[in-house]
Amino acid sequence: MELYFVCPVTGQGYTSENWRIVGELQVREDIKGGRILVGTVEAECPHCGATHAYATEELACPLSRAGM
């Protein structure tokens, strides 16, 4: 699955299928009953060349970015 990331160094966005789960992912329920995926993923950045860690709850939904 392709996810959308923003480089914290350059501020440029990019999509990647080459990301890794760090540790465990958990599904938590918010106060409205919605589900939130909590955890960390890492992706290699094509803009600065570094590997960045991203909190899953901060990532944009790939379906909403595609207009679905």
C-alpha positions as CSV (number, residue, x, y, z in Angstrom):
1,M,0.0,0.0,0.0
2,E,1.3,3.4,-0.9
3,L,1.3,6.0,1.9
4,Y,1.8,9.7,1.8
5,F,4.7,11.3,3.8
6,V,6.1,14.7,4.2
7,C,9.9,15.1,4.6
8,P,10.6,16.9,7.9
9,V,13.8,18.4,6.5
10,T,12.6,19.8,3.2
11,G,8.8,19.9,3.7
12,Q,8.2,18.1,0.4
13,G,5.6,15.4,0.2
14,Y,6.1,12.0,-1.4
15,T,4.3,8.7,-1.7
16,S,6.0,5.3,-1.1
17,E,5.2,1.6,-0.9
18,N,8.6,1.0,0.7
19,W,7.8,1.7,4.4
20,R,8.4,-0.5,7.5
21,I,6.5,-1.0,10.7
22,V,8.5,-0.2,13.8
23,G,7.4,-2.2,16.8
24,E,3.7,-2.9,16.9
25,L,0.6,-1.3,15.5
26,Q,-2.5,-1.0,17.7
27,V,-6.1,0.0,16.9
28,R,-7.6,2.3,19.5
29,E,-11.0,3.8,19.8
30,D,-11.5,7.5,20.1
31,I,-14.2,9.1,22.3
32,K,-16.6,9.2,19.3
33,G,-16.2,5.5,18.6
34,G,-13.9,5.9,15.6
35,R,-10.9,3.7,15.2
36,I,-7.3,5.1,15.1
37,L,-4.2,3.2,14.1
38,V,-1.4,3.9,16.5
39,G,2.2,3.1,15.9
40,T,5.3,4.1,14.0
41,V,6.4,3.5,10.4
42,E,9.7,4.4,8.8
43,A,10.3,5.4,5.2
44,E,13.4,6.3,3.2
45,C,13.0,9.9,1.9
46,P,13.7,10.5,-1.8
47,H,14.2,14.2,-1.1
48,C,17.0,14.2,1.6
49,G,18.0,10.5,1.5
50,A,17.4,10.0,5.3
51,T,15.1,7.4,6.9
52,H,12.3,9.2,8.8
53,A,10.0,7.8,11.4
54,Y,6.3,8.8,11.3
55,A,3.5,8.3,13.8
56,T,0.7,6.4,12.0
57,E,-2.0,8.7,13.4
58,E,-0.3,11.7,11.7
59,L,-0.3,10.2,8.2
60,A,-2.9,11.2,5.7
61,C,-5.3,8.4,4.6
62,P,-4.2,7.3,1.2
63,L,-7.8,6.9,0.1
64,S,-8.7,10.5,1.0
65,R,-5.6,11.7,-0.9
66,A,-6.8,9.8,-4.0
67,G,-10.2,11.5,-3.7
68,M,-12.0,8.2,-3.0
